[in-house]
């Protein structure tokens, strides 16, 4: 069987995946199920996010391709199991986009993005089953910071929000005070969770993605710490035997070096 002539076409990828899952296909691909591919799908999503954080278009293009592979593979598994096909996936999302953009595909008039989001939430409410919470659709397996951002953002759409950022800052100070006053580990853990949730809301008010900000902080720490390790190896120093002051000085040196490399 020959390969598709134009590999840039979406149908070519669908054909390739179907062949991998076919009678004479790849043993590994033929064994996969929705559940066995769960970790792969999650991993590819994180790799797309990492490429976005790096700002590298070529890497982003490649990682989006890996993510698209997972989507098409899941659709092919579903087709093999007579559940649905890739066309059903595309049709479903196309219908949803049209339905939720009546200001583009219909006669609804909007004045700004805020009104678009208000209408979006009203339309989603119509789609929900009776008694279903507007928070129900947020995946509970999301990273905690991202989950906190999304559920708070959805609550804001229906007016559950501080009047100004000063109110959020006051709440932040209140949560820090409550951590200090905690009487045991259980109380401290609960208050610490409230503090993190409030920090996510502060970030949201400032237009900052808390999850992305923490990923970037992790990346900076990783680069600076590994630079410290490199400096110790070059100088024949045992890092574990340094005093805290010596480690702190080395950290500042590494920090300056990494920041200059950016």
Secondary structure, DSSP 8 states (H G I E B T S, - for coil): ----S-TTSHHHHHHHHHHHTSTTS-HHHHH--TTTTHHHHHHHHHHHHHHHHHT-HHHHHHHHHHHHHHHHHHHHHHHHTTS--HHHHHHHHHHHHHHT-HHHHSS---SSHHHHHHHHHHHHHHHS-TT--TTTTS-TTS-HHHHHHHHHHHHHHTT-S-SSHHHHHHHHHHHHHHHHT--SHHHHHHHHHHHHHHHHHHHHHTT--HHHHHHHHHHHHHHHHHHHHHHHHHHT--GGGS-HHHHHHHHHHHHHHHHHH-
